[in-house]
């Protein structure tokens, strides 16, 4: 009978297979074949090879092992090449611990363009646009800018804060590098770094006091004074503490300082947004003042209407159009207007001689009821 037709319960006792198959989880031992001569070492130690396989692959026990050996004998007898058995993993591999990489990945996933970043750009754009048109006596909500418009209009309010933040990060990184090198040179360098950190910490207290006084309007520090003083003081305190601990060779943050560090970072981020929002409002007002003195930069508008508007504004000339054929729609023309904004199918016009004391604005629908011509200058 061929070896490939043997079943485990039909094997003879002398083959050494049936006697070793006692129950599930126990593999057969002594894979002796009548037509093959075993090595003397295998005859002396018949359990050594199978024991190693069972230890590496716990699932290869009992009847599956016998079937695999019978398949192997068939391949050897037919002259085909033996396929190596699939190695079973010892267990799930544990990923390497990379805490900082995981935190960065989570933060990048959270700070997505459609979530936090979009909300911040929308806030800064609205603060800038609101202060810009409020100078001309127009509410930004009345104009009806879309979200995309506000996102685009946030760019003038972000160039300077982003540049200042990057320069500050560069200075902080260079200072940290120099302090680390100085602390590694010897005891004298570490002592110098610690004294500098203590001096910076002493400077933090008066900055916090002035910042809180400015927040309660006891001291006039401007719209950005309070967040800059408080946030800057806490940032200096965190950096000084970091360099002080690193000069001693310890890890930072310490176990008891993690909560304080988290709260400090949250306050610093809040103050940063506060300061950028205040800068956006100041930037909008400053740009509005500049635009009011240079209205020639805005497009000039020639407006034709079917009804008389009775504007009477300085610098705006009203002209009655000559008689035309019966059924003409437009009879009055107004010149000397400037286009301030256009959104939501409406035009916001101001006279070219607009002033903050006596200036006015005109809102008209941009449809077939009016005829508009634009020209530069």
LOMI-762090 format. One record per residue: x, y, z of N, C-alpha, C in turn. Coordinates in steps of 0.1 Angstrom, whole numbers, padded with zeros to 4 digits, always signed. Layout:
N
XYZXYZXYZ ...
This chain:
377
+0009-0012+0000+0000+0000+0000+0009+0012+0000 +0005+0022-0008+0013+0034-0009+0012+0042+0004 +0023+0050+0006+0023+0058+0019+0013+0069+0019 +0009+0074+0007-0001+0085+0006-0015+0081+0010 -0018+0067+0010-0032+0063+0013-0033+0058+0028 -0023+0060+0036-0024+0056+0050-0031+0066+0058 -0040+0062+0066-0046+0071+0076-0040+0068+0089 -0041+0078+0099-0035+0076+0112-0039+0063+0119 -0052+0059+0118-0056+0047+0125-0053+0034+0118 -0049+0034+0105-0045+0022+0098-0030+0019+0098 -0023+0027+0104-0008+0025+0104-0005+0014+0113 +0005+0006+0109+0010-0005+0118+0017+0000+0130 +0017-0009+0140+0023-0005+0153+0038-0004+0151 +0044-0011+0142+0058-0011+0141+0063+0002+0134 +0054+0009+0128+0058+0021+0121+0061+0033+0131 +0056+0032+0142+0059+0042+0152+0050+0054+0152 +0039+0054+0144+0031+0065+0143+0018+0064+0151 +0012+0052+0150-0001+0050+0157+0001+0051+0172 +0012+0045+0177+0014+0045+0191+0016+0059+0197 +0021+0069+0189+0024+0082+0194+0012+0091+0193 +0001+0087+0186-0011+0096+0184-0021+0092+0195 -0020+0098+0207-0028+0095+0218-0040+0104+0220 -0039+0116+0215-0050+0126+0217-0046+0139+0210 -0056+0148+0211-0053+0161+0204-0043+0168+0212 -0034+0175+0204-0024+0183+0209-0011+0175+0211 -0011+0162+0208+0002+0154+0209+0005+0150+0195 +0017+0153+0190+0021+0149+0177+0028+0135+0177 +0028+0130+0165+0034+0117+0163+0049+0118+0163 +0056+0108+0167+0071+0108+0168+0076+0096+0161 +0088+0098+0156+0094+0087+0149+0089+0085+0135 +0091+0096+0126+0086+0095+0113+0095+0086+0104 +0096+0073+0107+0104+0064+0100+0097+0058+0088 +0103+0058+0077+0097+0053+0065+0105+0040+0061 +0098+0029+0057+0105+0017+0054+0115+0018+0043 +0113+0027+0033+0122+0028+0022+0133+0038+0024 +0134+0044+0035+0144+0054+0038+0152+0050+0050 +0165+0052+0049+0174+0049+0060+0177+0062+0068 +0174+0061+0081+0175+0073+0089+0190+0074+0093 +0193+0086+0097+0206+0089+0102+0208+0083+0115 +0220+0079+0119+0222+0073+0132+0218+0082+0144 +0221+0095+0142+0217+0105+0152+0202+0106+0154 +0195+0105+0143+0180+0105+0144+0175+0093+0150 +0182+0081+0148+0178+0069+0155+0180+0070+0170 +0191+0076+0174+0194+0077+0188+0184+0087+0195 +0181+0098+0188+0172+0108+0194+0160+0110+0185 +0150+0101+0185+0139+0102+0176+0130+0113+0179 +0130+0119+0191+0121+0130+0195+0127+0144+0194 +0139+0145+0191+0145+0158+0191+0140+0167+0180 +0139+0162+0168+0134+0171+0157+0120+0175+0158 +0111+0165+0162+0097+0168+0164+0095+0178+0176 +0102+0176+0186+0101+0184+0198+0104+0199+0194 +0114+0201+0186+0118+0215+0182+0107+0221+0174 +0101+0213+0164+0090+0218+0156+0078+0221+0164 +0075+0213+0174+0063+0216+0183+0065+0228+0191 +0078+0230+0195+0080+0242+0203+0079+0255+0195 +0084+0255+0182+0083+0266+0174+0069+0268+0168 +0062+0257+0165+0049+0258+0159+0039+0250+0168 +0033+0256+0178+0024+0248+0187+0012+0242+0180 +0008+0247+0168-0004+0242+0161-0001+0229+0154 +0012+0226+0151+0015+0214+0143+0016+0202+0153 +0005+0197+0156+0005+0186+0165-0005+0175+0160 -0004+0163+0164-0014+0153+0161-0015+0150+0146 -0027+0148+0141-0030+0144+0128-0024+0153+0117 -0025+0167+0118-0020+0175+0108-0005+0173+0105 +0003+0169+0115+0017+0166+0113+0019+0154+0105 +0010+0143+0107+0011+0131+0099+0007+0134+0085 -0003+0142+0082-0007+0145+0069+0004+0152+0061 +0011+0161+0068+0021+0169+0062+0033+0160+0058 +0036+0150+0067+0047+0141+0064+0043+0131+0053 +0031+0127+0052+0027+0118+0041+0027+0126+0028 +0023+0139+0028+0025+0147+0016+0039+0149+0012 +0048+0150+0022+0062+0151+0019+0068+0139+0012 +0063+0127+0017+0068+0114+0012+0063+0113-0003 +0051+0117-0005+0046+0116-0019+0054+0125-0028 +0057+0137-0024+0065+0146-0032+0079+0140-0035 +0085+0134-0025+0098+0128-0027+0098+0116-0036 +0087+0108-0035+0086+0096-0043+0084+0100-0058 +0076+0111-0060+0073+0115-0074+0084+0124-0080 +0094+0128-0072+0104+0136-0078+0101+0151-0078 +0090+0156-0072+0087+0170-0072+0094+0177-0061 +0095+0190-0062+0102+0198-0052+0093+0200-0040 +0098+0199-0029+0090+0200-0017+0088+0215-0014 +0075+0218-0010+0072+0232-0007+0074+0234+0008 +0081+0244+0011+0084+0247+0025+0071+0250+0033 +0070+0245+0045+0058+0248+0053+0057+0262+0056 +0045+0267+0057+0042+0281+0061+0046+0283+0076 +0054+0293+0078+0058+0295+0092+0047+0303+0099 +0044+0298+0110+0034+0305+0119+0041+0314+0128 +0036+0326+0129+0042+0336+0138+0041+0332+0153 +0050+0335+0160+0050+0332+0175+0039+0340+0182 +0036+0351+0176+0026+0360+0183+0026+0373+0176 +0016+0382+0179+0015+0395+0172+0027+0404+0177 +0034+0409+0167+0045+0418+0169+0040+0431+0175 +0047+0435+0186+0043+0448+0192+0051+0459+0185 +0044+0470+0181+0051+0481+0175+0060+0488+0185 +0070+0493+0179+0080+0501+0187+0073+0513+0193 +0077+0516+0205+0071+0527+0213+0077+0540+0208 +0069+0548+0201+0073+0561+0197+0063+0572+0201 +0064+0576+0214+0053+0585+0219+0053+0598+0212 +0064+0604+0208+0063+0617+0202+0058+0616+0188 +0062+0606+0181+0056+0604+0167+0041+0602+0168 +0036+0594+0177+0022+0592+0179+0014+0604+0182 +0020+0612+0191+0013+0625+0194+0013+0634+0182 +0024+0635+0175+0024+0644+0163+0014+0639+0153 +0013+0626+0151+0003+0620+0141-0011+0624+0146 -0014+0622+0159-0027+0625+0164-0030+0640+0162 -0021+0649+0165-0023+0663+0164-0025+0667+0149 -0017+0661+0140-0019+0664+0126-0033+0659+0121 -0038+0648+0126-0051+0643+0123-0062+0652+0128 -0060+0658+0140-0070+0666+0146-0070+0680+0140 -0058+0686+0137-0057+0699+0131-0058+0697+0116 -0070+0695+0111-0073+0693+0097-0077+0706+0091 -0075+0708+0077-0079+0720+0071-0094+0723+0072 -0102+0713+0073-0116+0715+0074-0121+0717+0088 -0113+0716+0098-0118+0718+0112-0111+0730+0119 -0101+0728+0126-0095+0738+0134-0089+0749+0126 -0081+0746+0116-0075+0756+0108-0085+0765+0100 -0095+0758+0095-0105+0766+0088-0112+0776+0098 -0115+0771+0110-0122+0779+0119-0113+0791+0123 -0100+0789+0125-0091+0800+0129-0090+0810+0117 -0089+0805+0105-0088+0815+0094-0101+0823+0092 -0112+0816+0094-0125+0823+0094-0126+0834+0104 -0122+0831+0117-0122+0840+0127-0113+0852+0125 -0101+0850+0120-0092+0861+0117-0097+0869+0105 -0102+0862+0095-0108+0870+0084-0120+0878+0087 -0128+0873+0096-0140+0881+0100-0136+0893+0108 -0126+0891+0117-0121+0902+0126-0115+0913+0117 -0107+0909+0107-0101+0919+0098-0112+0926+0090 -0121+0919+0084-0131+0924+0075-0141+0933+0083 -0145+0929+0095-0154+0936+0103-0148+0950+0106 -0136+0950+0111-0130+0963+0114-0128+0972+0102 -0125+0966+0091-0122+0974+0079-0135+0981+0074 -0146+0974+0073-0158+0981+0068-0166+0988+0079 -0163+0985+0092-0169+0993+0103-0163+1007+0103 -0152+1009+0098-0146+1023+0096-0155+1031+0087 -0161+1025+0077-0169+1032+0067-0184+1032+0071 -0187+1027+0083-0200+1027+0088-0209+1016+0083 -0202+1005+0078-0210+0994+0072-0206+0981+0081 -0217+0974+0084-0215+0962+0092-0211+0951+0082 -0201+0943+0085-0196+0932+0076-0207+0922+0074 -0216+0919+0084-0227+0910+0082-0237+0915+0072 -0238+0928+0071-0247+0934+0061-0243+0931+0047 -0229+0931+0045-0224+0929+0031-0227+0914+0027 -0226+0905+0037-0229+0891+0034-0218+0884+0027 -0205+0885+0031-0194+0878+0026-0196+0863+0028 -0192+0855+0019-0192+0840+0021-0180+0836+0029 -0181+0823+0033-0170+0818+0041-0157+0818+0033 -0157+0815+0020-0145+0815+0012-0140+0829+0011 -0148+0840+0010-0143+0853+0010-0136+0857+0023 -0142+0853+0034-0135+0856+0047-0122+0848+0048 -0121+0836+0043-0109+0829+0044-0098+0836+0036 -0102+0841+0024-0092+0848+0016-0088+0861+0022 -0097+0868+0029-0094+0881+0034-0087+0880+0048 -0084+0867+0053-0077+0866+0065-0062+0867+0063 -0057+0866+0050-0043+0866+0047-0036+0879+0052 -0041+0891+0050-0034+0903+0054-0031+0903+0069 -0040+0896+0077-0039+0897+0092-0030+0886+0097 -0024+0877+0088-0017+0866+0093-0002+0866+0089 +0002+0875+0080+0016+0875+0076+0025+0879+0087 +0022+0890+0093+0031+0895+0104+0031+0885+0116 +0019+0881+0122+0019+0871+0133+0027+0858+0130 +0025+0853+0118+0031+0841+0114+0046+0843+0113 +0051+0854+0108+0065+0857+0107+0071+0859+0121 +0064+0866+0130+0069+0868+0144+0070+0854+0151 +0060+0846+0149+0060+0833+0156+0072+0824+0151 +0074+0824+0138+0085+0816+0132+0099+0821+0137 +0100+0835+0137+0113+0840+0142+0115+0837+0157 +0104+0838+0165+0105+0834+0179+0109+0820+0181 +0103+0811+0173+0106+0797+0174+0121+0794+0170 +0126+0802+0160+0140+0800+0156+0149+0805+0168 +0146+0816+0174+0154+0821+0185+0154+0812+0197 +0142+0806+0200+0141+0797+0211+0149+0784+0208 +0148+0779+0196+0156+0767+0192+0171+0769+0193 +0175+0781+0188+0190+0784+0190+0194+0786+0204 +0186+0792+0212+0189+0794+0226+0189+0781+0234 +0180+0772+0230+0180+0759+0237+0192+0751+0233 +0196+0752+0220+0208+0744+0216+0220+0750+0223 +0222+0763+0224+0234+0769+0230+0234+0765+0245 +0222+0766+0251+0222+0762+0266+0225+0748+0268 +0220+0739+0259+0224+0725+0261+0238+0722+0259 +0244+0729+0249+0259+0727+0247+0267+0733+0259 +0262+0744+0264+0269+0750+0276+0268+0741+0288 +0256+0735+0290+0254+0726+0301+0263+0714+0300 +0265+0709+0288+0273+0697+0286+0288+0699+0287 +0293+0712+0287+0307+0714+0287+0313+0711+0301 +0305+0713+0311+0311+0710+0325+0302+0716+0335 +0307+0716+0347+0299+0721+0359+0297+0736+0358 +0308+0743+0353+0307+0758+0352+0296+0762+0342 +0296+0755+0330+0286+0758+0320+0272+0755+0325 +0270+0744+0332+0257+0741+0338+0252+0751+0348 +0262+0756+0356+0259+0766+0366+0255+0779+0360 +0261+0783+0349+0258+0795+0342+0244+0794+0336 +0240+0783+0330+0227+0781+0325+0216+0782+0336 +0219+0776+0347+0209+0777+0358+0207+0791+0363 +0218+0799+0364+0217+0813+0368+0209+0821+0358 +0211+0818+0345+0203+0826+0335+0189+0822+0336 +0186+0809+0338+0172+0805+0340+0165+0812+0352 +0172+0813+0363+0167+0819+0374+0164+0834+0372 +0173+0841+0364+0171+0855+0361+0159+0857+0352 +0157+0848+0343+0145+0849+0334+0132+0846+0342 +0133+0837+0352+0121+0834+0360+0117+0847+0369 +0128+0854+0374+0125+0866+0381+0118+0876+0373 +0121+0877+0360+0115+0886+0351+0100+0883+0348 +0097+0870+0349+0083+0866+0346+0073+0872+0355 +0075+0874+0368+0065+0878+0377+0061+0893+0374 +0069+0902+0372+0064+0916+0368+0056+0916+0355 +0060+0908+0346+0053+0907+0333+0039+0902+0335 +0037+0892+0344+0024+0887+0347+0015+0897+0354 +0021+0905+0363+0014+0915+0370+0009+0926+0361 +0018+0931+0352+0014+0941+0343+0003+0936+0333 +0004+0923+0329-0006+0918+0320-0019+0917+0326 -0020+0913+0339-0033+0912+0346-0039+0926+0348 -0030+0936+0351-0035+0950+0353-0040+0955+0340 -0034+0952+0329-0039+0956+0316-0052+0950+0312 -0053+0937+0317-0066+0930+0314-0078+0936+0321 -0075+0942+0333-0086+0949+0341-0086+0964+0338 -0079+0968+0327-0079+0982+0322-0073+0991+0333 -0065+0986+0342-0058+0995+0351-0047+1002+0344 -0040+0995+0335-0029+1000+0327-0033+0999+0312 -0031+1009+0305-0034+1009+0290-0023+1003+0283 -0025+0991+0278-0015+0983+0270-0020+0980+0256 -0031+0986+0252-0036+0983+0239-0043+0970+0238 -0049+0967+0226-0057+0955+0225-0049+0942+0225 -0036+0943+0222-0027+0932+0222-0018+0931+0234 -0019+0941+0243-0010+0941+0255-0012+0930+0264 -0024+0927+0268-0027+0917+0278-0023+0903+0273 -0027+0898+0261-0023+0885+0257-0008+0884+0255 -0002+0894+0250+0013+0893+0248+0020+0893+0261 +0016+0900+0271+0023+0900+0284+0021+0887+0291 +0009+0882+0292+0006+0870+0299+0012+0858+0292 +0009+0857+0279+0014+0845+0271+0029+0845+0270 +0035+0857+0268+0050+0858+0268+0056+0854+0281 +0051+0859+0292+0056+0855+0305+0056+0840+0308 +0044+0834+0305+0043+0820+0307+0053+0812+0297 +0054+0817+0285+0063+0810+0276+0078+0811+0281 +0082+0822+0286+0095+0824+0291+0097+0815+0304 +0087+0813+0312+0088+0805+0324+0089+0790+0320 +0082+0786+0310+0083+0772+0305+0097+0769+0299 +0102+0778+0291+0115+0776+0285+0126+0776+0295 +0125+0785+0305+0135+0786+0316+0135+0773+0324 +0123+0768+0327+0122+0756+0335+0128+0744+0327 +0125+0744+0314+0130+0733+0306+0145+0733+0305 +0151+0745+0303+0166+0745+0303+0172+0742+0316 +0166+0746+0327+0171+0744+0340+0171+0729+0343 +0160+0722+0340+0160+0708+0343+0170+0700+0334 +0171+0704+0321+0180+0697+0312+0195+0700+0316 +0198+0711+0322+0211+0713+0327+0215+0704+0338 +0206+0699+0345+0208+0689+0355+0209+0675+0350 +0206+0672+0337+0206+0659+0332+0193+0651+0334 +0183+0657+0339+0170+0650+0341+0161+0652+0329 +0151+0643+0329+0141+0644+0318+0130+0655+0322 +0124+0660+0312+0114+0670+0314+0102+0667+0305 +0089+0668+0310+0086+0673+0323+0086+0662+0334 +0088+0667+0346+0088+0658+0357+0074+0653+0360 +0073+0642+0368+0060+0636+0370+0050+0646+0376 +0054+0654+0386+0045+0663+0392+0043+0676+0385 +0049+0678+0373+0048+0691+0366+0040+0690+0353 +0035+0678+0350+0028+0676+0338+0015+0684+0337 +0007+0684+0348-0006+0691+0348-0003+0706+0347 +0007+0711+0354+0010+0726+0353+0015+0729+0339 +0023+0720+0333+0028+0723+0319+0017+0723+0309 +0007+0714+0311-0004+0714+0301-0013+0726+0303 -0015+0731+0315-0023+0743+0317-0016+0755+0311 -0003+0756+0313+0005+0767+0308+0005+0767+0293 +0006+0756+0287+0006+0755+0272-0008+0760+0267 -0018+0755+0274-0032+0759+0269-0034+0775+0270 -0029+0781+0281-0030+0795+0283-0022+0802+0272 -0010+0797+0269-0001+0803+0259-0008+0803+0245 -0014+0792+0242-0022+0791+0229-0033+0800+0229 -0041+0801+0240-0052+0810+0240-0048+0825+0239 -0037+0828+0245-0032+0842+0244-0027+0845+0230 -0022+0835+0223-0017+0836+0209-0029+0840+0200 -0040+0832+0201-0051+0835+0193-0057+0849+0197 -0057+0852+0209-0062+0865+0214-0054+0876+0208 -0041+0875+0208-0032+0885+0202-0034+0886+0187 -0035+0875+0180-0037+0876+0166-0050+0882+0162 -0061+0879+0170-0073+0885+0168-0073+0900+0170 -0066+0905+0180-0064+0919+0182-0056+0926+0171 -0046+0919+0166-0038+0924+0155-0047+0925+0142 -0055+0915+0140-0064+0915+0128-0073+0927+0129 -0079+0931+0140-0087+0942+0141-0079+0955+0139 -0068+0956+0145-0059+0968+0143-0055+0969+0128 -0052+0958+0122-0048+0958+0108-0060+0963+0099 -0072+0958+0102-0084+0962+0094-0086+0977+0096 -0085+0983+0108-0087+0997+0109-0077+1005+0102 -0064+1001+0103-0053+1008+0097-0055+1008+0082 -0059+0996+0076-0061+0996+0062-0073+1004+0057 -0083+1005+0066-0095+1013+0062-0091+1028+0062 -0083+1032+0071-0078+1046+0071-0070+1049+0059 -0061+1040+0055-0053+1042+0043-0062+1042+0031 -0072+1033+0030-0081+1033+0019-0089+1045+0018 -0093+1051+0029-0102+1063+0029-0094+1075+0023 -0081+1075+0025-0073+1086+0019-0068+1083+0005 -0071+1071+0000-0066+1068-0014-0078+1060-0021 -0089+1066-0021-0101+1060-0027-0099+1059-0042 -0090+1066-0048-0088+1065-0062-0083+1051-0066 -0078+1043-0056-0074+1030-0060-0086+1020-0062 -0098+1024-0058-0110+1016-0060-0116+1019-0074 -0123+1010-0080-0129+1013-0093-0139+1024-0093 -0138+1033-0103-0148+1044-0104-0161+1038-0111 -0172+1043-0106-0185+1038-0111-0194+1049-0117 -0199+1047-0128-0209+1055-0135-0222+1048-0134 -0232+1054-0127-0244+1048-0124-0256+1054-0131 -0264+1046-0138-0276+1051-0145-0288+1045-0138 -0298+1053-0134-0310+1048-0128-0322+1054-0135 -0334+1047-0132-0346+1052-0138-0353+1062-0128 -0349+1063-0116-0355+1072-0106-0344+1081-0101 -0348+1092-0096-0338+1101-0090-0334+1097-0076 -0322+1097-0073-0317+1093-0060-0316+1104-0050 -0315+1117-0054-0314+1128-0045-0302+1126-0035 -0290+1124-0040-0279+1121-0031-0274+1134-0025 -0270+1144-0034-0265+1156-0029-0251+1155-0021 -0243+1145-0025-0230+1143-0019-0219+1151-0025 -0210+1155-0017-0198+1163-0023-0190+1154-0032 -0188+1158-0044-0180+1151-0054-0188+1142-0063 -0201+1141-0060-0210+1132-0069-0218+1142-0077 -0218+1140-0090-0225+1148-0100-0236+1140-0106 -0248+1147-0105-0260+1141-0111-0264+1148-0124 -0267+1139-0134-0270+1144-0148-0283+1138-0152 -0291+1146-0158-0304+1141-0164-0301+1137-0178 -0304+1125-0182-0301+1121-0195-0310+1127-0205 -0306+1130-0217-0314+1137-0227-0326+1128-0231 -0336+1135-0236-0348+1127-0240-0345+1117-0251 -0350+1105-0249-0348+1095-0259-0361+1089-0263 -0361+1079-0271-0374+1074-0276-0382+1069-0265 -0395+1069-0267-0404+1065-0257-0402+1051-0252 -0403+1049-0239-0400+1035-0233-0386+1034-0228 -0378+1045-0228-0364+1044-0222-0365+1042-0207 -0356+1033-0202-0357+1030-0188-0348+1039-0179 -0337+1043-0183-0328+1051-0175-0328+1065-0179 -0330+1074-0168-0331+1088-0171-0321+1097-0163 -0314+1091-0153-0305+1099-0144-0292+1091-0144 -0281+1099-0144-0267+1094-0143-0260+1101-0132 -0252+1092-0124-0245+1097-0113-0230+1093-0115 -0221+1103-0113-0207+1101-0115-0200+1106-0102 -0188+1100-0100-0180+1104-0088-0182+1094-0077 -0186+1082-0080-0188+1071-0070-0177+1061-0071 -0174+1055-0060-0163+1044-0059-0169+1031-0054 -0165+1020-0059-0170+1007-0055-0162+1003-0043 -0169+1002-0031-0162+0997-0019-0162+0982-0018 -0173+0976-0021-0174+0961-0020-0186+0957-0028 -0185+0944-0032-0196+0938-0040-0197+0924-0035 -0209+0920-0030-0212+0907-0025-0227+0905-0024 -0231+0892-0027-0245+0889-0025-0254+0896-0035 -0249+0899-0047-0257+0906-0057-0260+0921-0053 -0252+0927-0045-0253+0941-0041-0240+0948-0042 -0241+0961-0045-0230+0970-0046-0230+0980-0034 -0218+0982-0028-0216+0992-0018-0207+1003-0023 -0214+1015-0025-0207+1026-0031-0205+1037-0021 -0194+1044-0023-0191+1056-0015-0186+1067-0024 -0188+1080-0021-0183+1091-0029-0168+1091-0029 -0162+1097-0040-0148+1097-0041-0142+1107-0031 -0149+1117-0026-0145+1126-0016-0150+1122-0002 -0150+1109+0001-0155+1104+0013-0146+1108+0025 -0152+1112+0036-0144+1115+0048-0152+1108+0060 -0144+1106+0070-0149+1099+0082-0160+1107+0089 -0158+1120+0088-0168+1129+0095-0181+1131+0088 -0180+1132+0075-0193+1134+0067-0195+1124+0056 -0189+1113+0057-0190+1103+0046-0203+1096+0047 -0208+1091+0035-0220+1083+0034-0217+1071+0025 -0226+1061+0026-0225+1049+0017-0238+1046+0011 -0238+1040-0001-0250+1037-0009-0250+1022-0012 -0261+1015-0009-0262+1001-0012-0273+1000-0024 -0269+0993-0035-0278+0991-0046-0277+0977-0051 -0288+0972-0056-0288+0958-0061-0281+0958-0075 -0274+0948-0077-0266+0947-0090-0275+0938-0099 -0285+0945-0105-0294+0937-0114-0299+0946-0125 -0310+0943-0132-0314+0951-0143-0321+0964-0140 -0323+0967-0127-0329+0980-0124-0319+0992-0125 -0306+0989-0125-0296+0999-0127-0286+0995-0138 -0280+1005-0143-0269+1003-0153-0256+1009-0148 -0246+1000-0148-0233+1004-0141-0222+1003-0152 -0214+1013-0151-0201+1013-0159-0190+1015-0150 -0179+1008-0152-0167+1009-0144-0156+1015-0153 -0148+1023-0146-0136+1028-0153-0125+1032-0142 -0113+1031-0146-0102+1034-0136-0100+1049-0134 -0094+1052-0123-0091+1066-0120-0102+1074-0115 
